[in-house]
């Protein structure tokens, strides 16, 4: 584990690069992302040759991001329960095969519009499987104090490659066509494969058996439903990403048919966006000391809307390059801010699944937005579609600004290490269940309303840690007596829930316990389910004979 003492005091924004393993993964990912952006530019440009209909061109962007919406959540569950290193290596091999396949078909002249979409979709599946595991590694590589800088550096890397990759792709397409670009993308995965192959995690692991896939998936969804901080990030993300999807969907079409320029101009515009993102990303650490995360997201959304409005009407390359520079600044400001907030909202045990929810929101918003704006453009024109996207983004941004990121920014979600319910006996079979836990409280009459309010946080804590049911009951004969009960699917799930308690969870529990007026701590009882006899007649016969 990296210790805080290794922080760089001279350059806070670049300090994570002083940590060797973070630096190696960052550089390898940089190389891989260059290839990815080269592919995206080439795929969009090739589709304008194969099928220049706005809807078909927008489907390339859909094929890039839709797999993230469909597969990121299962990928997050797998990344939390299997060997993360082996899992990432498998995803990298898959992406290499997809990139090589589309390159071979293009070079040999066998590529068609739908095979281009199919292979791009397959490449997107690999990226969707890879992203939750890779993003969830960041808090394991750097201390918490450097997490914001590390996430921002990753966003800078993505946008630096956005500047370099399209420029390289534009030159290669002009000289040889898109086929070699796809093949170079396949080669670009070698660096990240080598670094991940040599990586050895030092994170402590639970002594309990790994969760089963569908159980892990259920708990991931349940955590998202019971986490106000993660929900706030998701709500703020939907408006921005849906709006900005129009930029990525229509840029190649606008450059080729409305500006009348070639692949070099397209590469220049995407490079300008990347340059704006890099320049702004390097200043974000200082910017965050001056204004809040909520202000950054709101300003970024409004600036992004203005750039889309400019893209809808400007048809000169150099002014568009300036517009794309500003769009890159807005993009990295919002994306890196939301990602940092998502990372900080997640305890370690559910980090990959939680980041998968965030990434699925990103991919789903981009896919749905691209398809919808493409449909509007086919029925009208790109100017109308982009103008509608601007209206959606501005209205959506104003509405979602009611959900405040700052309200959840200082909560401690590190694992608590202690369990308030004490030690319990383990049954012979750990998969027995369901398990019901009853906790009895004695509450003074004047404090009952406040106690019931405090138990809302306890309810949320129980459910997001894996309980399938929760209830609070008051004794009809003794109004001072309350019983909290919750149910875990199995005894093993109950033990996992005890391991998952964070410092924030312990705070909720301590507040609830402070209302208890009985002797000692509230009384805790554990019960395990036992089924009634299934053959009722035999049971009745035995009772009658007795």
Buried (B, 14 or more C-beta within 10 A) or exposed (E): EBEEEBBBEEEBBBBBBBBEBBBBBBBBBBBBBBBBBBBBBBBBBBBBEBBEBBBBBBBBBBBBBBBBBBBBBBBBBBBBBBEBBEBBBBBBEBBBBBBBBBBBBBBEEEBEBEBBBBBBBBBBBBBBBBBBBBBBBBBBBBBEEBBBBBBBBBBBBBBBBBBBBBBBBBBBBEEEBBBBBBBBBBBBBBBBBEBBEEBEBEEEEEEEEBBBEEBBBBBBEBBBEBBEBBBBBBBBBBBBBBBBBBBBBBBBBBBBBBBEBBBBBBBBBBBBBBBBBBBBBBEBBEBBEEEBBBBBBBBBBBBBBBBBBBBBEBBEBEEBBBBBBBBBBBBBBBBBBBBBBBBBBBBBBBBBBBBBBBBBBBBBBBBBBBBBBBBBBBEEBBBBBBBBBBEBBBEBBEEBBEBEBEEBBEBEBEBBEEBBBEEBEEBEEBEBBBBBBBBBBBBEEEBBEBBBEBBEBBBBBBBBBBBBEBEBEBEEEEEBBBBBBBBBBBBBBBBBBBBBBBBBBBBBBEBBBEBBEEEEEBBBEBEBEEEEEEEEEEEEEEEEEE
